[in-house]
Amino acid sequence: MGFRYYSTYKAQFLGLTGWVRNCDDGSVEMEVQGEPELISDLIHYLDRQRFVRIDRMDEEEEDLQTETSFREVWW
């Protein structure tokens, strides 16, 4: 179990929406929608997981794409 698993589990538990995926360069990309405090809770949760390592995190705001759940994507 790793980043995508823990991200999906916790984001769904917190009621966040969006997606997470592996990138070709080995990094992981995630888009999260929800209350800022809950997004912060997700990030702190991930940072405390034994099999997850966050070396760098870039943050940017984007136009809202309405999501109905949080899921792993493969595109």
PDB file of N, CA, C and O in Angstrom:
ATOM      1  N   MET A   1       0.847  -1.172   0.000  1.00  0.00           N
ATOM      2  CA  MET A   1       0.000   0.000   0.000  1.00  0.00           C
ATOM      3  C   MET A   1       0.895   1.238   0.000  1.00  0.00           C
ATOM      4  O   MET A   1       1.930   1.281   0.665  1.00  0.00           O
ATOM      5  N   GLY A   2       0.472   2.223  -0.752  1.00  0.00           N
ATOM      6  CA  GLY A   2       1.286   3.421  -0.857  1.00  0.00           C
ATOM      7  C   GLY A   2       0.444   4.679  -0.976  1.00  0.00           C
ATOM      8  O   GLY A   2      -0.690   4.754  -0.502  1.00  0.00           O
ATOM      9  N   PHE A   3       1.041   5.649  -1.621  1.00  0.00           N
ATOM     10  CA  PHE A   3       0.471   6.986  -1.679  1.00  0.00           C
ATOM     11  C   PHE A   3      -0.946   6.999  -2.252  1.00  0.00           C
ATOM     12  O   PHE A   3      -1.843   7.602  -1.663  1.00  0.00           O
ATOM     13  N   ARG A   4      -1.154   6.341  -3.391  1.00  0.00           N
ATOM     14  CA  ARG A   4      -2.486   6.381  -4.007  1.00  0.00           C
ATOM     15  C   ARG A   4      -3.536   5.728  -3.125  1.00  0.00           C
ATOM     16  O   ARG A   4      -4.646   6.243  -2.994  1.00  0.00           O
ATOM     17  N   TYR A   5      -3.193   4.605  -2.523  1.00  0.00           N
ATOM     18  CA  TYR A   5      -4.138   3.908  -1.655  1.00  0.00           C
ATOM     19  C   TYR A   5      -4.523   4.783  -0.465  1.00  0.00           C
ATOM     20  O   TYR A   5      -5.705   5.003  -0.201  1.00  0.00           O
ATOM     21  N   TYR A   6      -3.513   5.278   0.248  1.00  0.00           N
ATOM     22  CA  TYR A   6      -3.787   6.094   1.431  1.00  0.00           C
ATOM     23  C   TYR A   6      -4.510   7.388   1.064  1.00  0.00           C
ATOM     24  O   TYR A   6      -5.382   7.841   1.805  1.00  0.00           O
ATOM     25  N   SER A   7      -4.157   7.984  -0.068  1.00  0.00           N
ATOM     26  CA  SER A   7      -4.823   9.214  -0.520  1.00  0.00           C
ATOM     27  C   SER A   7      -6.308   8.973  -0.755  1.00  0.00           C
ATOM     28  O   SER A   7      -7.153   9.741  -0.294  1.00  0.00           O
ATOM     29  N   THR A   8      -6.612   7.914  -1.467  1.00  0.00           N
ATOM     30  CA  THR A   8      -8.000   7.605  -1.797  1.00  0.00           C
ATOM     31  C   THR A   8      -8.790   7.281  -0.533  1.00  0.00           C
ATOM     32  O   THR A   8      -9.899   7.780  -0.342  1.00  0.00           O
ATOM     33  N   TYR A   9      -8.218   6.447   0.323  1.00  0.00           N
ATOM     34  CA  TYR A   9      -8.892   6.068   1.569  1.00  0.00           C
ATOM     35  C   TYR A   9      -9.239   7.293   2.414  1.00  0.00           C
ATOM     36  O   TYR A   9     -10.389   7.475   2.811  1.00  0.00           O
ATOM     37  N   LYS A  10      -8.240   8.129   2.684  1.00  0.00           N
ATOM     38  CA  LYS A  10      -8.452   9.259   3.589  1.00  0.00           C
ATOM     39  C   LYS A  10      -9.317  10.347   2.951  1.00  0.00           C
ATOM     40  O   LYS A  10     -10.170  10.928   3.622  1.00  0.00           O
ATOM     41  N   ALA A  11      -9.106  10.628   1.665  1.00  0.00           N
ATOM     42  CA  ALA A  11      -9.901  11.656   0.987  1.00  0.00           C
ATOM     43  C   ALA A  11     -11.380  11.274   0.987  1.00  0.00           C
ATOM     44  O   ALA A  11     -12.240  12.122   1.229  1.00  0.00           O
ATOM     45  N   GLN A  12     -11.677  10.011   0.720  1.00  0.00           N
ATOM     46  CA  GLN A  12     -13.073   9.572   0.757  1.00  0.00           C
ATOM     47  C   GLN A  12     -13.634   9.688   2.169  1.00  0.00           C
ATOM     48  O   GLN A  12     -14.775  10.114   2.347  1.00  0.00           O
ATOM     49  N   PHE A  13     -12.849   9.314   3.169  1.00  0.00           N
ATOM     50  CA  PHE A  13     -13.275   9.417   4.561  1.00  0.00           C
ATOM     51  C   PHE A  13     -13.587  10.867   4.937  1.00  0.00           C
ATOM     52  O   PHE A  13     -14.547  11.130   5.661  1.00  0.00           O
ATOM     53  N   LEU A  14     -12.771  11.811   4.442  1.00  0.00           N
ATOM     54  CA  LEU A  14     -12.949  13.231   4.753  1.00  0.00           C
ATOM     55  C   LEU A  14     -14.022  13.901   3.888  1.00  0.00           C
ATOM     56  O   LEU A  14     -14.375  15.055   4.129  1.00  0.00           O
ATOM     57  N   GLY A  15     -14.539  13.191   2.889  1.00  0.00           N
ATOM     58  CA  GLY A  15     -15.558  13.767   2.013  1.00  0.00           C
ATOM     59  C   GLY A  15     -14.986  14.678   0.943  1.00  0.00           C
ATOM     60  O   GLY A  15     -15.701  15.515   0.393  1.00  0.00           O
ATOM     61  N   LEU A  16     -13.686  14.520   0.639  1.00  0.00           N
ATOM     62  CA  LEU A  16     -13.050  15.316  -0.409  1.00  0.00           C
ATOM     63  C   LEU A  16     -13.305  14.672  -1.764  1.00  0.00           C
ATOM     64  O   LEU A  16     -13.607  13.481  -1.845  1.00  0.00           O
ATOM     65  N   THR A  17     -13.185  15.449  -2.813  1.00  0.00           N
ATOM     66  CA  THR A  17     -13.330  14.916  -4.166  1.00  0.00           C
ATOM     67  C   THR A  17     -12.054  15.201  -4.954  1.00  0.00           C
ATOM     68  O   THR A  17     -11.241  16.042  -4.567  1.00  0.00           O
ATOM     69  N   GLY A  18     -11.896  14.486  -6.061  1.00  0.00           N
ATOM     70  CA  GLY A  18     -10.731  14.684  -6.913  1.00  0.00           C
ATOM     71  C   GLY A  18     -10.164  13.363  -7.369  1.00  0.00           C
ATOM     72  O   GLY A  18     -10.893  12.380  -7.504  1.00  0.00           O
ATOM     73  N   TRP A  19      -8.855  13.333  -7.610  1.00  0.00           N
ATOM     74  CA  TRP A  19      -8.214  12.127  -8.119  1.00  0.00           C
ATOM     75  C   TRP A  19      -6.725  12.114  -7.767  1.00  0.00           C
ATOM     76  O   TRP A  19      -6.151  13.125  -7.364  1.00  0.00           O
ATOM     77  N   VAL A  20      -6.125  10.938  -7.933  1.00  0.00           N
ATOM     78  CA  VAL A  20      -4.688  10.748  -7.724  1.00  0.00           C
ATOM     79  C   VAL A  20      -4.198   9.784  -8.800  1.00  0.00           C
ATOM     80  O   VAL A  20      -4.912   8.853  -9.172  1.00  0.00           O
ATOM     81  N   ARG A  21      -2.983  10.002  -9.303  1.00  0.00           N
ATOM     82  CA  ARG A  21      -2.440   9.132 -10.339  1.00  0.00           C
ATOM     83  C   ARG A  21      -0.913   9.129 -10.297  1.00  0.00           C
ATOM     84  O   ARG A  21      -0.284  10.063  -9.799  1.00  0.00           O
ATOM     85  N   ASN A  22      -0.336   8.055 -10.834  1.00  0.00           N
ATOM     86  CA  ASN A  22       1.105   7.981 -11.028  1.00  0.00           C
ATOM     87  C   ASN A  22       1.455   8.712 -12.316  1.00  0.00           C
ATOM     88  O   ASN A  22       0.703   8.669 -13.290  1.00  0.00           O
ATOM     89  N   CYS A  23       2.595   9.377 -12.315  1.00  0.00           N
ATOM     90  CA  CYS A  23       3.094  10.057 -13.511  1.00  0.00           C
ATOM     91  C   CYS A  23       4.235   9.236 -14.111  1.00  0.00           C
ATOM     92  O   CYS A  23       4.830   8.396 -13.436  1.00  0.00           O
ATOM     93  N   ASP A  24       4.530   9.489 -15.381  1.00  0.00           N
ATOM     94  CA  ASP A  24       5.575   8.750 -16.080  1.00  0.00           C
ATOM     95  C   ASP A  24       6.947   8.903 -15.435  1.00  0.00           C
ATOM     96  O   ASP A  24       7.784   8.007 -15.544  1.00  0.00           O
ATOM     97  N   ASP A  25       7.189  10.031 -14.764  1.00  0.00           N
ATOM     98  CA  ASP A  25       8.504  10.269 -14.163  1.00  0.00           C
ATOM     99  C   ASP A  25       8.643   9.666 -12.767  1.00  0.00           C
ATOM    100  O   ASP A  25       9.654   9.882 -12.098  1.00  0.00           O
ATOM    101  N   GLY A  26       7.637   8.911 -12.322  1.00  0.00           N
ATOM    102  CA  GLY A  26       7.694   8.270 -11.013  1.00  0.00           C
ATOM    103  C   GLY A  26       7.048   9.070  -9.892  1.00  0.00           C
ATOM    104  O   GLY A  26       6.885   8.560  -8.784  1.00  0.00           O
ATOM    105  N   SER A  27       6.682  10.303 -10.164  1.00  0.00           N
ATOM    106  CA  SER A  27       6.009  11.116  -9.157  1.00  0.00           C
ATOM    107  C   SER A  27       4.517  10.778  -9.141  1.00  0.00           C
ATOM    108  O   SER A  27       4.034  10.002  -9.965  1.00  0.00           O
ATOM    109  N   VAL A  28       3.817  11.360  -8.211  1.00  0.00           N
ATOM    110  CA  VAL A  28       2.372  11.168  -8.101  1.00  0.00           C
ATOM    111  C   VAL A  28       1.721  12.532  -8.172  1.00  0.00           C
ATOM    112  O   VAL A  28       2.196  13.486  -7.556  1.00  0.00           O
ATOM    113  N   GLU A  29       0.643  12.626  -8.916  1.00  0.00           N
ATOM    114  CA  GLU A  29      -0.106  13.869  -9.065  1.00  0.00           C
ATOM    115  C   GLU A  29      -1.485  13.668  -8.445  1.00  0.00           C
ATOM    116  O   GLU A  29      -2.103  12.613  -8.585  1.00  0.00           O
ATOM    117  N   MET A  30      -1.946  14.705  -7.757  1.00  0.00           N
ATOM    118  CA  MET A  30      -3.231  14.607  -7.085  1.00  0.00           C
ATOM    119  C   MET A  30      -3.965  15.934  -7.220  1.00  0.00           C
ATOM    120  O   MET A  30      -3.378  17.001  -7.043  1.00  0.00           O
ATOM    121  N   GLU A  31      -5.240  15.856  -7.533  1.00  0.00           N
ATOM    122  CA  GLU A  31      -6.100  17.033  -7.526  1.00  0.00           C
ATOM    123  C   GLU A  31      -7.142  16.807  -6.448  1.00  0.00           C
ATOM    124  O   GLU A  31      -7.838  15.792  -6.448  1.00  0.00           O
ATOM    125  N   VAL A  32      -7.248  17.758  -5.531  1.00  0.00           N
ATOM    126  CA  VAL A  32      -8.156  17.608  -4.396  1.00  0.00           C
ATOM    127  C   VAL A  32      -9.073  18.819  -4.329  1.00  0.00           C
ATOM    128  O   VAL A  32      -8.634  19.958  -4.484  1.00  0.00           O
ATOM    129  N   GLN A  33     -10.349  18.557  -4.095  1.00  0.00           N
ATOM    130  CA  GLN A  33     -11.330  19.617  -3.928  1.00  0.00           C
ATOM    131  C   GLN A  33     -12.018  19.445  -2.586  1.00  0.00           C
ATOM    132  O   GLN A  33     -12.380  18.337  -2.192  1.00  0.00           O
ATOM    133  N   GLY A  34     -12.192  20.567  -1.889  1.00  0.00           N
ATOM    134  CA  GLY A  34     -12.883  20.529  -0.612  1.00  0.00           C
ATOM    135  C   GLY A  34     -12.459  21.695   0.254  1.00  0.00           C
ATOM    136  O   GLY A  34     -11.764  22.608  -0.191  1.00  0.00           O
ATOM    137  N   GLU A  35     -12.888  21.644   1.486  1.00  0.00           N
ATOM    138  CA  GLU A  35     -12.547  22.692   2.443  1.00  0.00           C
ATOM    139  C   GLU A  35     -11.038  22.683   2.707  1.00  0.00           C
ATOM    140  O   GLU A  35     -10.445  21.618   2.881  1.00  0.00           O
ATOM    141  N   PRO A  36     -10.419  23.862   2.737  1.00  0.00           N
ATOM    142  CA  PRO A  36      -8.959  23.928   2.952  1.00  0.00           C
ATOM    143  C   PRO A  36      -8.485  23.178   4.196  1.00  0.00           C
ATOM    144  O   PRO A  36      -7.421  22.561   4.170  1.00  0.00           O
ATOM    145  N   GLU A  37      -9.249  23.221   5.275  1.00  0.00           N
ATOM    146  CA  GLU A  37      -8.838  22.529   6.500  1.00  0.00           C
ATOM    147  C   GLU A  37      -8.804  21.017   6.293  1.00  0.00           C
ATOM    148  O   GLU A  37      -7.929  20.330   6.818  1.00  0.00           O
ATOM    149  N   LEU A  38      -9.767  20.505   5.521  1.00  0.00           N
ATOM    150  CA  LEU A  38      -9.814  19.065   5.265  1.00  0.00           C
ATOM    151  C   LEU A  38      -8.693  18.642   4.322  1.00  0.00           C
ATOM    152  O   LEU A  38      -8.131  17.558   4.472  1.00  0.00           O
ATOM    153  N   ILE A  39      -8.369  19.489   3.358  1.00  0.00           N
ATOM    154  CA  ILE A  39      -7.242  19.198   2.465  1.00  0.00           C
ATOM    155  C   ILE A  39      -5.949  19.171   3.276  1.00  0.00           C
ATOM    156  O   ILE A  39      -5.090  18.316   3.058  1.00  0.00           O
ATOM    157  N   SER A  40      -5.816  20.093   4.195  1.00  0.00           N
ATOM    158  CA  SER A  40      -4.649  20.108   5.077  1.00  0.00           C
ATOM    159  C   SER A  40      -4.596  18.840   5.926  1.00  0.00           C
ATOM    160  O   SER A  40      -3.521  18.273   6.124  1.00  0.00           O
ATOM    161  N   ASP A  41      -5.739  18.394   6.426  1.00  0.00           N
ATOM    162  CA  ASP A  41      -5.795  17.145   7.194  1.00  0.00           C
ATOM    163  C   ASP A  41      -5.306  15.973   6.342  1.00  0.00           C
ATOM    164  O   ASP A  41      -4.565  15.120   6.829  1.00  0.00           O
ATOM    165  N   LEU A  42      -5.715  15.929   5.080  1.00  0.00           N
ATOM    166  CA  LEU A  42      -5.287  14.868   4.168  1.00  0.00           C
ATOM    167  C   LEU A  42      -3.770  14.886   3.992  1.00  0.00           C
ATOM    168  O   LEU A  42      -3.125  13.840   4.073  1.00  0.00           O
ATOM    169  N   ILE A  43      -3.212  16.038   3.757  1.00  0.00           N
ATOM    170  CA  ILE A  43      -1.768  16.149   3.549  1.00  0.00           C
ATOM    171  C   ILE A  43      -1.002  15.723   4.793  1.00  0.00           C
ATOM    172  O   ILE A  43      -0.016  14.992   4.691  1.00  0.00           O
ATOM    173  N   HIS A  44      -1.437  16.167   5.957  1.00  0.00           N
ATOM    174  CA  HIS A  44      -0.771  15.777   7.206  1.00  0.00           C
ATOM    175  C   HIS A  44      -0.883  14.269   7.448  1.00  0.00           C
ATOM    176  O   HIS A  44       0.067  13.633   7.904  1.00  0.00           O
ATOM    177  N   TYR A  45      -2.035  13.717   7.142  1.00  0.00           N
ATOM    178  CA  TYR A  45      -2.224  12.266   7.272  1.00  0.00           C
ATOM    179  C   TYR A  45      -1.244  11.519   6.376  1.00  0.00           C
ATOM    180  O   TYR A  45      -0.585  10.577   6.817  1.00  0.00           O
ATOM    181  N   LEU A  46      -1.150  11.941   5.119  1.00  0.00           N
ATOM    182  CA  LEU A  46      -0.250  11.273   4.181  1.00  0.00           C
ATOM    183  C   LEU A  46       1.201  11.374   4.629  1.00  0.00           C
ATOM    184  O   LEU A  46       1.962  10.413   4.510  1.00  0.00           O
ATOM    185  N   ASP A  47       1.577  12.521   5.137  1.00  0.00           N
ATOM    186  CA  ASP A  47       2.956  12.753   5.556  1.00  0.00           C
ATOM    187  C   ASP A  47       3.351  11.868   6.740  1.00  0.00           C
ATOM    188  O   ASP A  47       4.539  11.639   6.966  1.00  0.00           O
ATOM    189  N   ARG A  48       2.377  11.370   7.491  1.00  0.00           N
ATOM    190  CA  ARG A  48       2.656  10.533   8.656  1.00  0.00           C
ATOM    191  C   ARG A  48       2.642   9.040   8.354  1.00  0.00           C
ATOM    192  O   ARG A  48       2.915   8.228   9.238  1.00  0.00           O
ATOM    193  N   GLN A  49       2.323   8.667   7.105  1.00  0.00           N
ATOM    194  CA  GLN A  49       2.222   7.245   6.785  1.00  0.00           C
ATOM    195  C   GLN A  49       3.599   6.608   6.598  1.00  0.00           C
ATOM    196  O   GLN A  49       4.518   7.219   6.052  1.00  0.00           O
ATOM    197  N   ARG A  50       3.712   5.398   7.056  1.00  0.00           N
ATOM    198  CA  ARG A  50       4.987   4.681   7.040  1.00  0.00           C
ATOM    199  C   ARG A  50       5.512   4.429   5.621  1.00  0.00           C
ATOM    200  O   ARG A  50       6.719   4.517   5.394  1.00  0.00           O
ATOM    201  N   PHE A  51       4.652   4.126   4.688  1.00  0.00           N
ATOM    202  CA  PHE A  51       5.081   3.772   3.338  1.00  0.00           C
ATOM    203  C   PHE A  51       4.889   4.901   2.339  1.00  0.00           C
ATOM    204  O   PHE A  51       4.859   4.666   1.131  1.00  0.00           O
ATOM    205  N   VAL A  52       4.761   6.119   2.834  1.00  0.00           N
ATOM    206  CA  VAL A  52       4.597   7.295   1.986  1.00  0.00           C
ATOM    207  C   VAL A  52       5.739   8.257   2.268  1.00  0.00           C
ATOM    208  O   VAL A  52       6.095   8.500   3.422  1.00  0.00           O
ATOM    209  N   ARG A  53       6.306   8.799   1.202  1.00  0.00           N
ATOM    210  CA  ARG A  53       7.349   9.803   1.363  1.00  0.00           C
ATOM    211  C   ARG A  53       7.012  10.989   0.464  1.00  0.00           C
ATOM    212  O   ARG A  53       6.832  10.830  -0.743  1.00  0.00           O
ATOM    213  N   ILE A  54       6.930  12.164   1.054  1.00  0.00           N
ATOM    214  CA  ILE A  54       6.676  13.384   0.292  1.00  0.00           C
ATOM    215  C   ILE A  54       7.975  14.177   0.277  1.00  0.00           C
ATOM    216  O   ILE A  54       8.387  14.733   1.295  1.00  0.00           O
ATOM    217  N   ASP A  55       8.614  14.223  -0.886  1.00  0.00           N
ATOM    218  CA  ASP A  55       9.859  14.978  -1.034  1.00  0.00           C
ATOM    219  C   ASP A  55       9.596  16.422  -1.425  1.00  0.00           C
ATOM    220  O   ASP A  55      10.317  17.331  -1.013  1.00  0.00           O
ATOM    221  N   ARG A  56       8.568  16.622  -2.215  1.00  0.00           N
ATOM    222  CA  ARG A  56       8.256  17.961  -2.708  1.00  0.00           C
ATOM    223  C   ARG A  56       6.767  18.025  -3.016  1.00  0.00           C
ATOM    224  O   ARG A  56       6.158  17.044  -3.444  1.00  0.00           O
ATOM    225  N   MET A  57       6.203  19.189  -2.789  1.00  0.00           N
ATOM    226  CA  MET A  57       4.795  19.373  -3.090  1.00  0.00           C
ATOM    227  C   MET A  57       4.620  20.725  -3.751  1.00  0.00           C
ATOM    228  O   MET A  57       5.020  21.752  -3.203  1.00  0.00           O
ATOM    229  N   ASP A  58       4.021  20.721  -4.930  1.00  0.00           N
ATOM    230  CA  ASP A  58       3.679  21.958  -5.623  1.00  0.00           C
ATOM    231  C   ASP A  58       2.180  22.151  -5.484  1.00  0.00           C
ATOM    232  O   ASP A  58       1.409  21.194  -5.559  1.00  0.00           O
ATOM    233  N   GLU A  59       1.784  23.373  -5.284  1.00  0.00           N
ATOM    234  CA  GLU A  59       0.369  23.676  -5.100  1.00  0.00           C
ATOM    235  C   GLU A  59      -0.027  24.754  -6.086  1.00  0.00           C
ATOM    236  O   GLU A  59       0.682  25.747  -6.252  1.00  0.00           O
ATOM    237  N   GLU A  60      -1.159  24.558  -6.738  1.00  0.00           N
ATOM    238  CA  GLU A  60      -1.681  25.593  -7.625  1.00  0.00           C
ATOM    239  C   GLU A  60      -3.196  25.502  -7.656  1.00  0.00           C
ATOM    240  O   GLU A  60      -3.779  24.424  -7.541  1.00  0.00           O
ATOM    241  N   GLU A  61      -3.805  26.644  -7.811  1.00  0.00           N
ATOM    242  CA  GLU A  61      -5.263  26.687  -7.930  1.00  0.00           C
ATOM    243  C   GLU A  61      -5.620  26.601  -9.403  1.00  0.00           C
ATOM    244  O   GLU A  61      -4.959  27.197 -10.254  1.00  0.00           O
ATOM    245  N   GLU A  62      -6.670  25.855  -9.687  1.00  0.00           N
ATOM    246  CA  GLU A  62      -7.131  25.679 -11.053  1.00  0.00           C
ATOM    247  C   GLU A  62      -8.622  25.946 -11.110  1.00  0.00           C
ATOM    248  O   GLU A  62      -9.299  25.988 -10.083  1.00  0.00           O
ATOM    249  N   ASP A  63      -9.128  26.128 -12.325  1.00  0.00           N
ATOM    250  CA  ASP A  63     -10.565  26.271 -12.494  1.00  0.00           C
ATOM    251  C   ASP A  63     -11.241  25.003 -11.986  1.00  0.00           C
ATOM    252  O   ASP A  63     -10.747  23.897 -12.205  1.00  0.00           O
ATOM    253  N   LEU A  64     -12.352  25.165 -11.321  1.00  0.00           N
ATOM    254  CA  LEU A  64     -13.061  24.055 -10.711  1.00  0.00           C
ATOM    255  C   LEU A  64     -13.646  23.135 -11.777  1.00  0.00           C
ATOM    256  O   LEU A  64     -14.398  23.567 -12.651  1.00  0.00           O
ATOM    257  N   GLN A  65     -13.288  21.866 -11.685  1.00  0.00           N
ATOM    258  CA  GLN A  65     -13.894  20.810 -12.487  1.00  0.00           C
ATOM    259  C   GLN A  65     -14.696  19.972 -11.499  1.00  0.00           C
ATOM    260  O   GLN A  65     -14.117  19.279 -10.662  1.00  0.00           O
ATOM    261  N   THR A  66     -16.002  20.028 -11.585  1.00  0.00           N
ATOM    262  CA  THR A  66     -16.842  19.376 -10.593  1.00  0.00           C
ATOM    263  C   THR A  66     -16.567  17.874 -10.549  1.00  0.00           C
ATOM    264  O   THR A  66     -16.723  17.168 -11.546  1.00  0.00           O
ATOM    265  N   GLU A  67     -16.164  17.412  -9.399  1.00  0.00           N
ATOM    266  CA  GLU A  67     -15.915  15.993  -9.145  1.00  0.00           C
ATOM    267  C   GLU A  67     -16.967  15.505  -8.163  1.00  0.00           C
ATOM    268  O   GLU A  67     -17.440  16.272  -7.325  1.00  0.00           O
ATOM    269  N   THR A  68     -17.333  14.244  -8.262  1.00  0.00           N
ATOM    270  CA  THR A  68     -18.354  13.702  -7.368  1.00  0.00           C
ATOM    271  C   THR A  68     -17.784  12.727  -6.347  1.00  0.00           C
ATOM    272  O   THR A  68     -18.482  12.319  -5.418  1.00  0.00           O
ATOM    273  N   SER A  69     -16.514  12.350  -6.515  1.00  0.00           N
ATOM    274  CA  SER A  69     -15.878  11.410  -5.600  1.00  0.00           C
ATOM    275  C   SER A  69     -14.370  11.610  -5.665  1.00  0.00           C
ATOM    276  O   SER A  69     -13.880  12.460  -6.409  1.00  0.00           O
ATOM    277  N   PHE A  70     -13.644  10.830  -4.889  1.00  0.00           N
ATOM    278  CA  PHE A  70     -12.194  10.813  -4.995  1.00  0.00           C
ATOM    279  C   PHE A  70     -11.801   9.438  -5.456  1.00  0.00           C
ATOM    280  O   PHE A  70     -12.268   8.437  -4.912  1.00  0.00           O
ATOM    281  N   ARG A  71     -10.927   9.375  -6.475  1.00  0.00           N
ATOM    282  CA  ARG A  71     -10.600   8.081  -7.065  1.00  0.00           C
ATOM    283  C   ARG A  71      -9.188   8.063  -7.628  1.00  0.00           C
ATOM    284  O   ARG A  71      -8.567   9.106  -7.834  1.00  0.00           O
ATOM    285  N   GLU A  72      -8.698   6.856  -7.871  1.00  0.00           N
ATOM    286  CA  GLU A  72      -7.440   6.688  -8.592  1.00  0.00           C
ATOM    287  C   GLU A  72      -7.776   6.728 -10.083  1.00  0.00           C
ATOM    288  O   GLU A  72      -8.767   6.144 -10.523  1.00  0.00           O
ATOM    289  N   VAL A  73      -6.943   7.420 -10.846  1.00  0.00           N
ATOM    290  CA  VAL A  73      -7.142   7.449 -12.295  1.00  0.00           C
ATOM    291  C   VAL A  73      -5.901   6.886 -12.978  1.00  0.00           C
ATOM    292  O   VAL A  73      -4.824   6.840 -12.385  1.00  0.00           O
ATOM    293  N   TRP A  74      -6.056   6.467 -14.203  1.00  0.00           N
ATOM    294  CA  TRP A  74      -4.982   5.787 -14.939  1.00  0.00           C
ATOM    295  C   TRP A  74      -4.703   6.458 -16.270  1.00  0.00           C
ATOM    296  O   TRP A  74      -4.291   5.776 -17.208  1.00  0.00           O
ATOM    297  N   TRP A  75      -4.908   7.763 -16.398  1.00  0.00           N
ATOM    298  CA  TRP A  75      -4.627   8.479 -17.645  1.00  0.00           C
ATOM    299  C   TRP A  75      -3.557   9.482 -17.460  1.00  0.00           C
ATOM    300  O   TRP A  75      -3.192  10.177 -18.408  1.00  0.00           O
TER     301      TRP A  75
END
